[in-house]
Amino acid sequence: MLIETLIALLLLLGAGFTLVGSIGLARLPDLFMRLHGPTKATTLGVGGTLLASVMHFSAAGEGVSLHELLVALFLFITAPISAYLLARTALHLGAPGRAEPPRRPYHDGREE
């Protein structure tokens, strides 16, 4: 019962992170900000789901299931590298992004 509860919590946590990452991918304004959704939150979401899978198949099977750990290792290695390459390519091609930070007004109402 305890393992099933922990598996369910890991699945919910993984699904929550994946949902937040997917919403970030769809809603953020430019390419550079959109890279954070799949590389950060969605990677954690898939990691939680894979950890739940390891626990389920290890508890139900004959031994420790390591296939999912190899998938997680590959994911955690390749996601940051692919995001880096996408960002460098976008910079090289001159993709539009936020060129300057938003202006903040001074205390007396003037802008910087």
N, C-alpha and C positions, 0 to 999 in steps of 0.2 A: 504494500500500500504506500509506503514512504517513497519508494523508487518511482512508482507511477505518478505520485504527486509532484515529485521533483522533475520528472520528464514533462509533465503537463506545464509546469511553470517555465521550464526552459523553452518549450514550444511557443508559449504565449509571449515570452520575452523576445524570442527570435522573430516572431511574427510582428510584434510591435516595432522593433528596430527596422525590419524590412519595410513596413508600412511608412514609417517616418522618412526613411531614405528614398522611397519611391515618390512620396509627396514632394520631397525636396528636389528630386530630379525633375519633376513636372512643373513645379511652381517657382523655382528660383529664377532670377531675371537673365543671367547670362551664362555662357559656357563655363567660365572659370568657377563660378559659384555652384553650378550644377554638378561639377565633379565631386563635390563633397558628399552628395547624397549616396551615390553608389559606392564610393570608396570608404566611407566611414561607417555610416549607420547600417547600410545594407550588408556590408561585410560582417559586422557584429551580429546582425540578424541571422545570416546564414551560418555563422559560427555557433550560435545558440541552438539552431535547429540540428546541426551536425552533432553537437555535444549530446543533445537529447537522443539522437539516433544511436550514438555510441552506447549510451546507458541502456537504451531499450534492447538492442541486440546483444549486448554483453550479459544482461540479466536473463534474457530469454534463451540465449545460445549456450554453447559449451565453454566458451572462453571470451577473452576480451576481443572486441571487434575493432580493428585498427584501420579498416578501409576508409572510414569517415575522417579519421585523423589525417590521413594522407591528402584527402580532398581539402580539408581545412588548411593544411600547411601550404598546399599549392595555391589556394585562394588568397591566403594572407601574404604570400610572396608576390603573386602576380597583380593583385588589385592596385597597390601603390605604384608599381612600375608602369602599369598601363595608364594610370591617371597622370603620372609624370610625363609620359610620352605624349599623351593627348594635349596636356597643357603646353608643352614645349612646341608642338606642332601648331597649335592655335596661336601662340605668340609669334612664331616664325611667319605664319601666313597672315598675320595682322587681324585676327578675329576681334570683333568689337567686344569691349568689356567696359567696366567702369574705369575710365582713365584717371579720374581724380575723386577723392573722397567727397562726400556731401559737405556743403558749406555750413558752418555753425555760426550763428549770430553772436556778436559780442553781448555783454550784459546790457548795454545801452541801446540795443536794437540794430546797430550797424552790423554788416557782414564782414567777414575777414577779407 
